[in-house]
Amino acid sequence: MKALGIISLILLVTSLNTSCLGQTQPTESTTLAATKTVQVYYFHFSRRCTTCKAVEAESKKAVEELFGNKVLFAAYDMDEPDGEKKAEDLGIEGQTLIIYGGNTKIDLTNEGFMYAVNKPEKLKEIFKEKITPLL
């Protein structure tokens, strides 16, 4: 009788554990809501080197020259509350140059740091190539 009680207890615990494991856990989606505009965001920290400043300046200049007010450019300091909040909302954790358009997310951080200082015209070409299809 004692063995039957132990077996019943083991079966009960196992079934409860299995039912919990079978449930899907909510996950944070990285899918972007469709938007009608294209946005270019540059996230940075308060302490910035010359290259960091050039990435912002050249990116803003390129976006404004190529697309005017059709594309939003915004820079956020992640050491400030509004920048920290925006970065958290978008899942950004460090210095990032990123394009959002529709359900598309394009990270141009590497290109920004490679070309902003010595080849800003190349960075401008990349913006044109990546953003034009999103409009």
N, C-alpha and C positions, 0 to 999 in steps of 0.2 A: 504494500500500500504506500509506503514511504517512497519507493522507487517511482511509482506512478505519479505521485505529487511532484517529484523532482523533474521528471520528464515533461509533465504538463507545464511546469514553470519555465523550463528551457524553451519549449515550443512557443509559449506566449511571448517571452522576451525576444526570441528570434523573429517572430512574425511582426512584432512592433518595430523592431529595428529595421527589418526589410521594408516595411511600409514607409518608414521615414526616408530611407535611401531612395525609394522609387519616385519620390516627389521631385519635381523640377524646382530648382532654386532660381529665384529671380536674378537676372544678370543685368549689368549695366550695358545698354546698347550703345554702340559707337556709330550706328546709322544716324545720319543727319536728317533732320526734317527738311523737306523740299522748301527752298526759298526762291523768291523771284529775283533776288539780287546776288551779285558775287561780292564777297568780302575778302580782303587781304588783311591778315592780322600779323603784327610783329610783337612778340612777347619778349621782354627783357627784364633785367634787374636794374636797380639804381646805379650800381657801379658798373660802368661800361668802358670798354677800350675804344680806340679809334675805329677799329673794324666794326664793332657793334653799332656805333653811331652811324657809320657809313651804310650799313645794311638798312637801317631805318630811313636815312635820307635818300639813298638811291632807289629804294623800293617805292617810297612815297612818290618821288619824282617820276619814276617810270610809269606807275599806275595812273597818276594824274595826267601825264602827257599822252598816254595811249588811250585811256578810257574816260577821262574827265569825271563827271559825276555818275557814270554808269556803274562804276565799281567803287565800293567803299574801302578806304585804307584807314586802319586804326592801329596805333601802337599802345601797348599796355605795359606799365611797370608792375611786375609781379611782387614788388616790395610794398606797393600801395594796395589798400583794401579793394578798390574797384578792379585793379589788374589781377589781383589774387583770385577774386570771385570769377571773373571772366575766364581765366585760365582753368580754374576748377570746373566750370560749366562745360568747357570744351575738352577737358582731359589733357591739358597742356601742363608739363612739369618743369620745363626748362626753356632756355632761349629758343624761340621757334619763329620761323617765317612760314605762314601757311595760307593757302587759298581755300575758301569754302564757296561752293556754288551748287545749288540743287542738293543732290545727295552725294556730291563729290568733295573729297578732301585731298588736297595736294600739298605735300610738305616740300618747301623750297629752302629749308634752312641751310643745307650744304651748299647749294648754288649761291645763295645770298652771301655766305661768308667767303666763298671762292672768288666771286666776281665783283662784289660791291666796291672794293677799293681800286683794283687795277683794271677791271674790264666791265664797267657799269653798263656799257652798250650790250654786252653779252647777257647780263641779267635782264635788261629791258627786253631783249629778244625772247628770253625764256618766259617772261610774264606774258608777252603777246601770244606765244605759242600755247601756253597753258590756259589762259583766260578766255581767249577768243571763242573757242568751242563751247564755253559755258554760258555765253551771252545769248 
